[in-house]
Amino acid sequence: MNLASLLDTHPVDRLALLSRGRRTTFGELQDQVGRLRGGLSRLGVDPGDRVAIVASNNWYFVVSYLAILGVGAVAVPLNPQSPRAALTREMSNVAVRAAIIGPSAKGHLGDLSPEDSPGLEFLVGAGFTPTGGTSLDDLMDGAPTEALERSEDDLAVLVYTSGTAGSPRAAMLTHGNLLVNLRQIAAASQDGPGPDDVGFGLLPMYHIFGLNVVLGVTLATGAAVLLIERFDPISALEAIEKHGVTLMSGPPNMWAAFAGLTGVDPSSFSSVRMATSGAAKLSPEVATAMEQRFGVRIQEGYGLTEASPVVTSSMEVESPLGSVGVPVPGVEVRLVDVEGQDVLVGDPGEMLVRGPNVFAGYWNDPEATARVLDDEGWLHTGDIAVVDDEGFLYMVDRIKDLIIVSGFNVFPAEVEEVLLEHPAISAAAVVGVPHPHTGEAVRAYVVARDGISIEEDDVIDFVASRLARYKCPSKVTFTDEIPTGLGGKVVRRSLAERIEH
């Protein structure tokens, strides 16, 4: 088996990708991926090598991802908008041997060299030739090779997440993990994606939701995917109508942007037959507005990177508003109290998940893995939920201090570490605050060093130069002290009370 072989089962003349005005059939995609497989092998990429993809949602990403899997290597998709320092750190953490750089990252990674990341040997530019490297076009200018056979337990992808174990760690997802979750998604919806569908590919492919739920599902079912690199609601509407988009998956902020549009024809979404929201909690007001204004009923689900990612779905059940549905076939879910005992119906408990889609652990971090995966195979998600008498699940809260911005996980400790690197800051704490479009936003509380002047914009710019934009504070509050407990840990509850009052 090989996850990349999913595309080989479809008619060669069927449309597979719409990217940058370019139409690619499954036959063309098979040929392109085969030639890039050959190029990567000739370059020296071996099975098990980690290969980074630093690209937006476009043809470059898809061909690179499938070719990397096909040669038996491990794909490491990274956010092309992250600062250079963050990207090189993530590459170093997993000993990336080769990196494919897309046009969106050329500006800050075009001169990347092996000295920037230990273990890095090969640089490939998508649409350009990097210093000391080669171009994607040159790699594809040769004979194709066949995909290598892999086992279900072979590592396929490393996806960075901070969801259940603190600061960002690379979650190990196998060919079997990803493939079985595609089958679970299909089994959860009898009227799910099919060969006549066109998916809306807005969710970034470096996020597991975009990678496996959007790209993976369309490739598996023979549907086409319209790849969106930058989101603008008006332009998106035009694309939806032009290409007859039938499947839409996105985070709550996407749906909020659509719901907030004025002067839009109610028939704009007439082609959409299936709409889902995930990665964060969807506002009931947004869901109601989309259904009343455009006739689009949004189904919610729940998932996390460590589960490849889908755990629950509302696709085949009439879930009440606000519910994330029921577990997909093949997945077990328990809600437990602090002592590990099952809670009663209606009582909140931590969600535990078990199934063949649960990840293999965190890269080179057995301690973090042991904190979330117990001896019986249960994944401790750190998320609190309740279940009603009919078996519908509702997400309530998070055990940890995780902040979710537009579906992306932000761990306060990571942001605080960066804040404390600023020479004018002596103490800092970060909390999440409600935001109408992104679900939550990051707010920082900082204590300035005596005698040093500092402005809010200085703090935000400082963090933005070191972390991805979604991790940056949108508001900075200066304070005389940061509340801490007896052990010196920040009492975030006190900061939350300040916000409320």
Buried (B, 14 or more C-beta within 10 A) or exposed (E): EBBBBBBBEBEEEBBBBBBEEEEBBBBBBBBBBBBBBBBBBEBEBEEEBBBBBBBBBBBBBBBBBBBBBBBBBBBBBBBBBBBBEBBBBBBBBBBBBBBBBBBBBBEBBBEBEBEBBEBBBBBBBBBBBBEEBBBBBBBBEEEBBEBBEBEBEBBBBBBBBBBBBBEBBBBBBBBBBBBBBBBBBBBBBEEBBEBEBBBBBBBBBBBBBBBBBBBBBBBBBBBBBBBBBEEEBEEBBEBBBEBBBBBBBBBBBBBBBBBEBEEBEEEBBBBBBBBBBBBBBBBEEBBEBBBEBBEBEBBBBBBBBBBBBBBBBBBBBEBEEBBBBBBBBBBEBBBBEEEEEEBEEEEBBBBBBBBBBBBBBBBEBEEBBEBBBEEEEBBBBBBBBBBEEEEBBBBBEBBBBBBBBBBBBBBBEBBBBBBEEBEBBBBBBBBBBEBEBBBBBBBBBBBBEEEEEBEBEEBBEBBBEBBBEBBBBBEBBBBEEBBEEEEEEBEBEBBBEEBEE
